[in-house]
């Protein structure tokens, strides 16, 4: 049987996206999401799982432009693994490479903001905020 590497997550961003470019000029954006755990027998809070997510290219640029801490998103992608050594210590991490990112819900508005303003700077009714970014 062939192994499958597919991940699907619906979660909230725990911090603003971090956009950078590789030396070759390709855009890469790192996200961190919190996935709430369902309550137990008595409905108690069971905390959250925190997952690092990486996006590339146009998806990275759109995530950096339109997402912010607290935004609800849905991600489909694959698990990747990195290993490295620094000052004699070995490190490793597992993260998700997002192939599709769906922006859920509307961005949060500042208290007292004018509802006639678009949700995202630079967008109008003729240019709505993108709902899906694909790698």
C-alpha positions, 0 to 999 in steps of 0.5 A, a space after each residue: 500500500 502506498 503512503 499518503 501525505 495529505 493534511 487538512 487543517 482549519 484553525 486560527 493564526 496565532 501571529 501575523 504572517 512572516 514574509 521573506 524571499 529566498 536568495 533566488 527571489 522566491 517568496 516564502 511566508 511562515 504562519 503559525 496556527 492554533 487548532 482548538 481541541 474538542 472538550 472532554 466529557 464535562 466540556 472542559 477546555 483541552 487547550 490547542 495544538 500549535 502547528 507551523 505552516 509554510 506557503 510559497 510563491 503567490 500563495 505566500 504573497 497573498 497570505 502576507 497581504 491579507 491575513 493577520 493574527 486571529 484570522 480563521 483559515 483552512 489549509 490543505 497541504 503536506 507534512 515536511 521534516 527538517 533536520 539541522 545542526 547548530 553549535 554541535 546540537 542537532 535540531 529537527 521540526 515537522 511542519 505543513 507546506 500549504 498547497 491551498 489556503 482558504 481565507 475564512 470569515 471576514 477580517 476583524 475590524 478595529 473598534 469604531 471603524 467605519 463600515 463603509 470602508 473595504 475589509 482589506 486596504 486597496 480592495 473595492 467591490 469590483 476587486 473583492 478579497 481573494 478567498 482562496 490562494 493556491 500554491 
